[in-house]
Amino acid sequence: MRKYKIGIIGYGGFGKFLHYWWEKLPNVEVVAIADPHKNFPSDENYVVYRDWRELIHDENVDIVSIVTPPGLHTEMACEAMKAGKHVLLEKPVAISEEGGLEIIETQKQTGMVITVDHMIRYNPIIQNLIKLGQAGTFGKLRHVVVNNYAQDEALPAEHWFWNKEMSGGILIEHGVHFFDIVNALGNQHYTEVYGCSDSRNENQRDRVAAMVLYNEGLIANYYHAFSGPGLFEQTTIHLAYDLARIEIEGWMPMKGTVKALVNSENKEQLENLPGWKVTEAGGLNTLRDVSRPEGWGSEDVQPEQAVVCSGITYQVDEMRSGTFEIPQTKGEVYGKCVQSIVLDIIQKIENKDHKLTITIEDAFESLKTAVLASK
Ligand SMILES: NC(=O)c1ccc[n+]([C@@H]2O[C@H](COP(=O)([O-])OP(=O)(O)OC[C@H]3O[C@@H](n4cnc5c(N)ncnc54)[C@H](O)[C@@H]3O)[C@@H](O)[C@H]2O)c1
């Protein structure tokens, strides 16, 4: 088995996290680290550079992992590819559309492999919901609401996160994760994007929102606040499909609930969700449609084998409710996601026909949505 050699540029919070989880993989090793602000010596496992340019020209390195503030991504990713390295770039791909396009162009010119770490796509809940969406189990995705109340206790006013030149702002730095998941779940493209925000002072725009209309009618609302105590940290994703209502909890999705209209052919598919437990099940003919209370002057037609949504007739005969939950800890799930992305890029290096889970074009699509919402 070939062992791939990784060089990490940017050894802060997340760079160290990646190193910790990649060290556990048998076919990769971190052989170089570049960070001008870290003062530790090389050891028998890796060489430490102050200048990232030395790392991208290190002949021992196969894959460059770029884990620096987003404002540095474009230059580092392009230079690394020009130096003949494959690139695993942290999100967001860039902080401007021009920056993203430059990376796409450089990838085409150099033919190197690049992916962007929208690692939530590897989460088993999201992966299964993507599959169920593709199979048409839930019908069309019509509405999404993302509410993300994040803490800012670890983000002092001088942190690069608040510097738009370095981070791009919350929707670009952080919001791209959720634009990306919704792109994967809904498989639609944005057509209209609106945004609004509030700033606590001149430099800290700490609460932002976006509303996005997609080409097949999905409307999604996104809210991100970095303004509260960690004790109130909470992320919820509400998905309203024609045939299902799904609530997901956790910015790294860990658990949730489903209420779905199913038929005998597809009801077993729900069992693919991690830790799926049915809490309620009943034939359509046994359920009361409370939208029309008793006494209402229209005929009470009780559907038995079909429902109509936006003019589409779906053959369903049962309502199933249940819960799902990943049995591992959040750290384990997160670690597995970042291991999956490195294994994915290796597969692509070894087989050019392999389809990356996250292409550079996927990352560019969520960046463009974020840029429009930030205007
Ligand atoms: N995919 C994810 O789940 C995820 C999670 C957290 C962070 N991130 C991304 O990772 C990146 C870094 O975030 P972080 O939280 O680790 O930030 P951080 O501030 O903890 O670390 C950034 C590191 O980059 C280093 N750096 C700055 N300029 C450099 C340069 N010119 N050359 C080399 N190193 C340089 C800094 O010294 C610092 O150690 C960001 O793009 C962020 O969005 C992704």
PDBQT file of the ligand as one rigid body, heavy atoms in Angstrom, charges set to zero:
ROOT
HETATM    1  N1  LIG A 401     -13.878  22.190   7.480  1.00  0.00    +0.000 N 
HETATM    2  C1  LIG A 401     -14.085  22.503   8.744  1.00  0.00    +0.000 C 
HETATM    3  O1  LIG A 401     -14.879  21.870   9.418  1.00  0.00    +0.000 OA
HETATM    4  C2  LIG A 401     -13.307  23.623   9.365  1.00  0.00    +0.000 A 
HETATM    5  C3  LIG A 401     -13.315  23.816  10.758  1.00  0.00    +0.000 A 
HETATM    6  C4  LIG A 401     -12.557  24.845  11.286  1.00  0.00    +0.000 A 
HETATM    7  C5  LIG A 401     -11.809  25.660  10.442  1.00  0.00    +0.000 A 
HETATM    8  N2  LIG A 401     -11.861  25.441   9.100  1.00  0.00    +0.000 N 
HETATM    9  C6  LIG A 401     -11.096  26.296   8.174  1.00  0.00    +0.000 C 
HETATM   10  O2  LIG A 401      -9.704  26.127   8.413  1.00  0.00    +0.000 OA
HETATM   11  C7  LIG A 401      -9.019  27.347   8.164  1.00  0.00    +0.000 C 
HETATM   12  C8  LIG A 401      -8.234  27.728   9.411  1.00  0.00    +0.000 C 
HETATM   13  O3  LIG A 401      -9.093  27.843  10.513  1.00  0.00    +0.000 OA
HETATM   14  P1  LIG A 401      -8.582  27.645  12.021  1.00  0.00    +0.000 P 
HETATM   15  O4  LIG A 401      -9.802  27.629  12.844  1.00  0.00    +0.000 OA
HETATM   16  O5  LIG A 401      -7.625  26.533  12.121  1.00  0.00    +0.000 OA
HETATM   17  O6  LIG A 401      -7.817  29.033  12.245  1.00  0.00    +0.000 OA
HETATM   18  P2  LIG A 401      -6.608  29.295  13.254  1.00  0.00    +0.000 P 
HETATM   19  O7  LIG A 401      -6.500  30.777  13.383  1.00  0.00    +0.000 OA
HETATM   20  O8  LIG A 401      -6.749  28.476  14.469  1.00  0.00    +0.000 OA
HETATM   21  O9  LIG A 401      -5.352  28.743  12.444  1.00  0.00    +0.000 OA
HETATM   22  C9  LIG A 401      -4.871  29.350  11.284  1.00  0.00    +0.000 C 
HETATM   23  C10 LIG A 401      -3.374  29.111  11.235  1.00  0.00    +0.000 C 
HETATM   24  O10 LIG A 401      -2.878  29.632   9.986  1.00  0.00    +0.000 OA
HETATM   25  C11 LIG A 401      -1.593  30.176  10.257  1.00  0.00    +0.000 C 
HETATM   26  N3  LIG A 401      -1.189  31.100   9.211  1.00  0.00    +0.000 N 
HETATM   27  C12 LIG A 401      -1.563  32.379   9.029  1.00  0.00    +0.000 A 
HETATM   28  N4  LIG A 401      -0.905  32.902   7.978  1.00  0.00    +0.000 NA
HETATM   29  C13 LIG A 401      -0.100  31.920   7.491  1.00  0.00    +0.000 A 
HETATM   30  C14 LIG A 401       0.823  31.842   6.417  1.00  0.00    +0.000 A 
HETATM   31  N5  LIG A 401       1.057  32.886   5.624  1.00  0.00    +0.000 N 
HETATM   32  N6  LIG A 401       1.475  30.673   6.197  1.00  0.00    +0.000 NA
HETATM   33  C15 LIG A 401       1.242  29.593   6.995  1.00  0.00    +0.000 A 
HETATM   34  N7  LIG A 401       0.385  29.625   8.040  1.00  0.00    +0.000 NA
HETATM   35  C16 LIG A 401      -0.284  30.766   8.273  1.00  0.00    +0.000 A 
HETATM   36  C17 LIG A 401      -1.769  30.869  11.610  1.00  0.00    +0.000 C 
HETATM   37  O11 LIG A 401      -0.525  31.117  12.247  1.00  0.00    +0.000 OA
HETATM   38  C18 LIG A 401      -2.610  29.852  12.351  1.00  0.00    +0.000 C 
HETATM   39  O12 LIG A 401      -1.815  28.945  13.088  1.00  0.00    +0.000 OA
HETATM   40  C19 LIG A 401     -10.105  28.341   7.747  1.00  0.00    +0.000 C 
HETATM   41  O13 LIG A 401     -10.229  28.365   6.365  1.00  0.00    +0.000 OA
HETATM   42  C20 LIG A 401     -11.366  27.768   8.357  1.00  0.00    +0.000 C 
HETATM   43  O14 LIG A 401     -12.540  28.140   7.673  1.00  0.00    +0.000 OA
HETATM   44  C21 LIG A 401     -12.565  24.439   8.565  1.00  0.00    +0.000 A 
ENDROOT
TORSDOF 0
